């Protein structure tokens, strides 16, 4: 067995030991159902900051993102703005959800929404969204971890064997320790994720020959590129316009790439679904206070992860062209090529090998096998931690929703704490098994389902907008809207063509993501139906929630004059940073076709992205801190009950009149 493989197993065993420790400790500390499902509502500030960041940015950020940067260039790098748009949803909703959870003892989002809307259909739909999010998302992460180990152990472990073996450890600590174990393991996983991406970026840049050599390579790569935007620019360093009307309406045949301004904007909508997914509602309920929300959203995510993606991930994706992954580039520009990847890739051209871009990161890791074999093991564990961080959180929260919203609510209303914990663990097992079976037996279905996950999460926005801000949205409107949104997402994804025979349009019509089309029908139906289904008694009931929020979360009078400024900053950032206005970035800092005009020594599009990343961090600071959307409420939130599920079904309805 080679030295780097030995180091791989050493670091993996150390990592597993830490995971199992927290699984055992979490199990010992979980005395009640709330202890198990919500870590006793006691997660501390820095645990949440790190754990929520790890959960937000999955193994896709570590393993998949550089590969698409390699393939699609800086037009895809706009996706890195999810470092800002993912926590933007948190700014909108997490603080207010935490306040409602603390006040009324909610454990799951289904409990909150069914109590607010006084209906069980919304509860069931929330569980459907949670399952449709969790199973494919988890399956993708687990399969990627098996693939990583297959490559790094040089086929010693097959993809399926590695996947099942790694999954067993995740199941053990998640099922044993609940959300507390997930949170404390995620703190280490966040650090490993960030350190790993930075290290891989430095390794790549060093192998290329430095920053100046990298930009020389990008200029040469762009000059030889045959895939051109309608304006005649290389697809590596320009987006192909605002929107495209292409054959079949979908994104199958775009000119110069799929990442138009509208594609980028609507793709960011989809990724905003991560923090509006039911799992993050439970994350919000699990905190001692909202104090961790702002630092996680502004500094850990927007600033920290954003910096890493726009710099170090960009080094990986674009730099790989100069390291032997692109055979055409190596043949034309040997003076700019350091062919250190050729042997490991078996002289496969990643640009011409569909779906092979996932091999990029394992090959960068493998570059250290001769000079520092221990780093191969460490970086592999960094990748493994990144892939398991998100999966563990969704396993835990989805298991909790199956137990509380289905079994307890409909079948076992008087279930004891021990019974709830038992079925919570069974739920985790069901979810892991479902994800593994799909990942093992139907790889095509896994990819199709995975495309639905974040778009489904985004469909939760209208219901969260109602409970947090707009009481005039009715139960009927939100329920029908959520159902239609789910259907519209499926009809505008590949799954609609494969399983439902929808061929009138392609995937992502008009280069706009399925999340947008889902929300178009979702919000449209919610508003229209709410307009004709207003009910005075329902409004009176909902206003008890909103009066509480207004009393505890209202902006001080001195700051209310800043509300128009906040709207302007947000809309301008969305339009120019990640929307139609981003097309300006193609040329504002130099002609893409003439590297001598690049003002900052880099393509204009890269400089534009870094500028709007910095402005995005400012926007997030302004909303989270200045507008107090993620700060601790000025008035203490006192709980009416600790956990509505602990009272038994007959007494679980809230006495909202209680002072």
MARMIDREN-855081 format. One line per 10 residues: number of its first residue (from 1); their letters; for each residue x, y, z of C-alpha. Coordinates in steps of 0.05 Angstrom, whole numbers. Layout:
BEGIN
NUM) a) X/Y/Z; ...
! end
This chain:
BEGIN
1) xxxxxxxxxx) 0/0/0; 28/68/-20; 48/120/32; -6/170/12; -60/116/19; -35/99/89; -38/173/108; -108/176/79; -133/121/126; -96/151/186
11) xxxxxxxxxx) -131/218/178; -198/186/162; -194/144/226; -178/205/268; -236/242/236; -283/183/248; -262/179/321; -282/252/331; -349/240/297; -365/179/339
21) xxxxxxxxxx) -344/215/403; -397/268/390; -448/216/371; -439/182/439; -437/247/478; -498/274/441; -536/211/458; -519/218/531; -541/291/533; -607/280/495
31) xxxxxxxxxx) -656/271/553; -717/299/518; -744/302/447; -723/375/443; -653/356/466; -648/306/410; -682/344/353; -659/415/371; -598/405/416; -640/431/473
41) xxxxxxxxxx) -645/499/439; -576/512/468; -527/516/410; -475/569/426; -454/627/381; -390/600/351; -416/529/343; -474/556/302; -429/604/262; -385/546/240
51) xxxxxxxxxx) -438/492/236; -487/532/195; -432/553/147; -411/481/138; -483/461/126; -494/517/75; -434/501/32; -432/427/16; -384/380/-18; -408/411/-83
61) xxxxxxxxxx) -370/474/-64; -307/433/-52; -311/381/-107; -359/404/-162; -351/479/-164; -279/480/-190; -297/430/-245; -351/475/-273; -305/535/-268; -255/495/-309
71) xxxxxxxxxx) -307/479/-361; -347/544/-365; -297/595/-341; -314/660/-306; -385/662/-332; -399/604/-285; -359/639/-230; -420/683/-219; -447/622/-183; -396/638/-128
81) xxxxxxxxxx) -443/694/-107; -482/640/-71; -435/657/-14; -479/718/-7; -548/697/-33; -552/634/10; -546/674/76; -588/730/46; -648/684/57; -624/674/129
91) xxxxxxxxxx) -623/750/139; -695/752/115; -723/696/158; -679/664/211; -686/715/267; -762/718/262; -768/643/259; -724/636/320; -769/685/358; -831/645/340
101) xxxxxxxxxx) -798/579/357; -775/606/425; -841/638/441; -887/581/421; -843/520/430; -842/497/357; -794/441/340; -806/434/264; -828/483/210; -889/439/198
111) xxxxxxxxxx) -911/453/270; -901/528/260; -937/533/193; -995/487/211; -1007/526/275; -1002/592/239; -1047/573/180; -1090/525/222; -1086/467/173; -1049/402/164
121) xxxxxxxxxx) -1040/402/88; -984/453/93; -951/409/146; -951/349/98; -924/392/40; -867/417/84; -847/345/98; -851/330/23; -805/388/9; -758/365/65
131) xxxxxxxxxx) -755/294/37; -747/316/-35; -691/361/-13; -656/313/35; -655/246/-2; -625/268/-69; -580/320/-37; -553/269/11; -546/217/-44; -504/264/-86
141) xxxxxxxxxx) -458/279/-27; -450/206/-8; -436/184/-79; -384/240/-87; -349/216/-24; -346/145/-52; -318/171/-118; -265/211/-81; -241/150/-42; -242/107/-105
151) xxxxxxxxxx) -195/156/-139; -149/169/-80; -142/96/-60; -126/80/-133; -186/33/-140; -171/-3/-74; -243/15/-55; -298/16/-107; -344/77/-110; -402/38/-80
161) xxxxxxxxxx) -361/5/-25; -330/71/-5; -398/105/-6; -432/53/38; -373/50/87; -368/125/95; -444/130/102; -445/81/160; -403/128/203; -447/188/186
171) xxxxxxxxxx) -509/149/204; -479/126/270; -463/195/297; -524/230/269; -574/177/293; -540/171/361; -529/243/379; -581/281/340; -573/354/322; -522/368/378
181) xxxxxxxxxx) -474/316/349; -485/345/279; -470/415/303; -405/399/339; -379/355/283; -398/410/234; -353/460/270; -292/418/251; -320/404/182; -326/479/168
191) xxxxxxxxxx) -253/491/186; -232/432/144; -274/456/85; -243/525/86; -172/502/98; -178/450/43; -203/498/-11; -149/550/7; -94/496/6; -117/469/-62
201) xxxxxxxxxx) -118/539/-91; -47/552/-66; -23/485/-93; -53/500/-161; -26/571/-165; 43/547/-145; 42/492/-198; 20/542/-251; 78/589/-234; 44/647/-199
211) xxxxxxxxxx) -12/697/-209; 20/732/-269; 31/666/-305; -41/646/-289; -69/708/-323; -22/697/-383; -51/628/-388; -123/654/-383; -108/704/-440; -79/649/-484
221) xxxxxxxxxx) -137/601/-467; -187/655/-486; -152/671/-551; -155/598/-575; -227/587/-551; -276/569/-607; -337/577/-563; -355/650/-570; -410/694/-541; -455/733/-589
231) xxxxxxxxxx) -408/792/-580; -348/751/-602; -316/741/-534; -289/676/-505; -339/639/-462; -286/633/-409; -284/708/-394; -352/736/-414; -425/720/-402; -467/712/-466
241) xxxxxxxxxx) -515/769/-454; -577/783/-411; -623/727/-436; -626/679/-495; -684/654/-537; -656/589/-563; -684/529/-599; -732/491/-555; -733/549/-505; -686/510/-458
251) xxxxxxxxxx) -611/516/-444; -590/457/-486; -563/499/-544; -544/568/-518; -495/611/-558; -431/623/-520; -453/587/-457; -515/581/-413; -496/632/-360; -534/693/-383
261) xxxxxxxxxx) -550/749/-333; -620/719/-322; -592/649/-315; -544/673/-261; -599/711/-225; -649/654/-225; -595/603/-206; -581/647/-146; -655/644/-130; -650/568/-129
271) xxxxxxxxxx) -591/570/-81; -629/617/-36; -672/556/-24; -617/526/21; -633/573/79; -708/572/66; -709/496/65; -744/465/125; -677/441/154; -654/513/167
281) xxxxxxxxxx) -718/529/204; -698/475/254; -628/503/256; -657/571/276; -699/539/331; -638/504/360; -601/568/381; -598/600/449; -609/668/416; -604/702/347
291) xxxxxxxxxx) -535/728/366; -498/680/319; -540/696/258; -507/762/237; -434/739/243; -450/674/206; -486/710/150; -439/769/142; -369/747/162; -366/671/158
301) xxxxxxxxxx) -407/663/96; -409/727/54; -338/749/70; -301/685/87; -331/635/38; -338/690/-15; -264/707/-12; -246/634/-16; -291/621/-77; -272/683/-117
311) xxxxxxxxxx) -198/674/-106; -176/603/-88; -230/564/-124; -218/607/-186; -144/588/-182; -164/515/-183; -214/519/-240; -176/563/-289; -107/541/-268; -121/468/-284
321) xxxxxxxxxx) -119/485/-358; -45/500/-350; -31/436/-311; -45/384/-365; -120/374/-357; -132/410/-424; -94/373/-478; -110/423/-532; -81/480/-490; -19/439/-473
331) xxxxxxxxxx) -7/425/-547; -14/497/-569; 20/530/-509; 74/485/-481; 110/546/-454; 50/560/-408; 37/487/-389; 64/449/-329; 37/380/-345; 33/351/-275
341) xxxxxxxxxx) -38/323/-283; -29/285/-348; -5/220/-317; -58/219/-263; -113/233/-313; -87/181/-361; -82/236/-414; -157/246/-414; -177/314/-439; -226/340/-387
351) xxxxxxxxxx) -252/393/-435; -275/338/-483; -296/287/-431; -369/299/-412; -381/293/-338; -308/281/-321; -296/350/-290; -308/318/-222; -239/286/-229; -206/355/-224
361) xxxxxxxxxx) -202/364/-148; -178/292/-133; -122/303/-183; -101/368/-150; -100/332/-83; -58/277/-115; -5/327/-137; 22/324/-66; 34/248/-66; 110/255/-77
371) xxxxxxxxxx) 128/319/-39; 80/313/21; 40/247/21; 10/265/88; -25/324/54; -61/275/8; -94/245/70; -109/312/102; -139/343/40; -180/280/27
381) xxxxxxxxxx) -210/287/97; -223/361/82; -263/339/21; -298/284/60; -317/333/115; -345/382/63; -388/327/33; -414/301/99; -428/368/132; -491/383/93
391) xxxxxxxxxx) -515/312/90; -512/302/165; -555/363/179; -608/343/129; -609/272/156; -621/297/226; -674/350/211; -713/307/161; -714/250/211; -743/299/262
401) xxxxxxxxxx) -797/322/214; -818/251/197; -824/236/271; -858/300/295; -901/319/235; -923/250/211; -916/196/264; -929/238/326; -981/286/298; -1023/235/260
411) xxxxxxxxxx) -1009/168/294; -978/175/363; -1000/242/394; -979/221/464; -912/193/445; -861/198/501; -792/229/494; -760/161/488; -809/140/434; -797/204/394
421) xxxxxxxxxx) -721/195/398; -727/122/376; -769/140/315; -724/199/301; -666/151/295; -708/105/251; -724/165/207; -650/180/199; -639/108/178; -695/110/128
431) xxxxxxxxxx) -668/173/96; -596/147/92; -619/81/63; -663/115/11; -606/160/-9; -557/102/-14; -605/58/-54; -618/113/-105; -544/130/-109; -525/57/-119
441) xxxxxxxxxx) -579/33/-166; -599/93/-207; -544/145/-218; -586/179/-272; -645/187/-226; -599/214/-172; -575/269/-218; -646/285/-240; -672/288/-168; -611/327/-144
451) xxxxxxxxxx) -629/383/-192; -696/391/-157; -669/398/-86; -651/471/-79; -707/494/-126; -757/458/-80; -727/493/-19; -738/561/-53; -812/546/-58; -817/555/17
461) xxxxxxxxxx) -808/631/10; -883/650/6; -901/611/68; -842/641/106; -859/710/79; -929/701/107; -909/678/176; -854/729/183; -882/791/147; -947/787/109
471) xxxxxxxxxx) -1009/761/146; -1055/773/86; -1028/711/51; -1080/658/67; -1075/584/81; -1110/567/15; -1065/613/-26; -999/590/5; -1018/516/3; -1041/516/-70
481) xxxxxxxxxx) -981/560/-88; -932/513/-56; -963/454/-92; -962/489/-160; -890/513/-147; -867/441/-136; -902/419/-200; -873/477/-241; -803/461/-217; -810/389/-240
491) xxxxxxxxxx) -838/410/-307; -779/456/-321; -725/407/-299; -698/347/-338; -742/301/-296; -803/332/-330; -779/309/-398; -753/241/-375; -813/219/-333; -872/263/-353
501) xxxxxxxxxx) -857/268/-427; -858/345/-428; -822/365/-492; -854/432/-508; -794/466/-476; -726/445/-451; -694/448/-383; -693/518/-354; -734/554/-408; -706/621/-434
511) xxxxxxxxxx) -642/607/-394; -679/617/-328; -674/565/-273; -731/521/-252; -732/556/-185; -756/619/-220; -811/583/-258; -834/548/-194; -837/614/-157; -874/648/-214
521) xxxxxxxxxx) -931/599/-207; -923/592/-131; -925/666/-113; -974/683/-168; -1024/632/-142; -1011/650/-70; -1027/724/-82; -1086/712/-128; -1120/660/-85; -1106/699/-21
531) xxxxxxxxxx) -1142/759/-51; -1207/720/-54; -1201/677/8; -1193/728/63; -1223/707/130; -1231/753/190; -1223/698/241; -1160/671/208; -1131/741/203; -1145/752/277
541) xxxxxxxxxx) -1109/687/294; -1048/704/250; -1044/775/278; -1027/745/346; -962/722/315; -949/787/279; -965/831/339; -913/792/378; -862/801/322; -878/875/316
551) xxxxxxxxxx) -870/883/391; -802/849/392; -771/857/323; -793/925/297; -740/972/273; -727/1031/321; -760/1096/298; -692/1129/286; -674/1076/234; -739/1072/196
561) xxxxxxxxxx) -715/1126/149; -662/1077/125; -714/1028/97; -714/1060/27; -638/1059/27; -638/985/44; -686/971/-13; -643/1010/-62; -578/977/-41; -609/908/-46
571) xxxxxxxxxx) -642/918/-114; -581/951/-144; -536/894/-119; -582/840/-146; -588/875/-214; -514/891/-226; -480/839/-184; -517/776/-204; -570/799/-254; -578/829/-323
581) xxxxxxxxxx) -531/887/-306; -474/838/-297; -463/840/-372; -428/906/-361; -373/868/-325; -351/835/-390; -316/897/-415; -315/953/-362; -245/937/-339; -215/919/-407
591) xxxxxxxxxx) -228/886/-474; -235/811/-464; -201/799/-531; -140/842/-514; -102/825/-450; -60/888/-456; -123/929/-438; -138/890/-374; -134/946/-322; -120/901/-262
601) xxxxxxxxxx) -79/850/-300; -138/802/-299; -200/793/-343; -252/848/-333; -305/797/-311; -261/772/-254; -248/843/-228; -322/859/-234; -340/797/-193; -291/814/-138
611) xxxxxxxxxx) -318/886/-136; -390/863/-128; -371/810/-78; -342/866/-34; -405/908/-45; -447/846/-29; -411/839/38; -429/911/52; -502/899/34; -505/840/81
621) xxxxxxxxxx) -473/880/137; -523/936/126; -583/890/128; -560/844/184; -530/895/232; -552/965/212; -624/945/196; -623/896/255; -651/839/213; -605/789/247
631) xxxxxxxxxx) -589/820/314; -614/803/384; -685/831/396; -688/892/441; -740/858/484; -730/790/516; -770/734/483; -805/693/537; -829/623/521; -902/606/532
641) xxxxxxxxxx) -884/532/529; -818/497/521; -841/447/469; -912/439/443; -900/366/430; -884/352/504; -955/370/525; -992/315/489; -1036/325/428; -1098/344/468
651) xxxxxxxxx) -1061/403/501; -1012/420/446; -1053/477/413; -1025/543/435; -1060/590/482; -1041/651/442; -1082/696/486; -1036/682/545; -995/743/564
! end
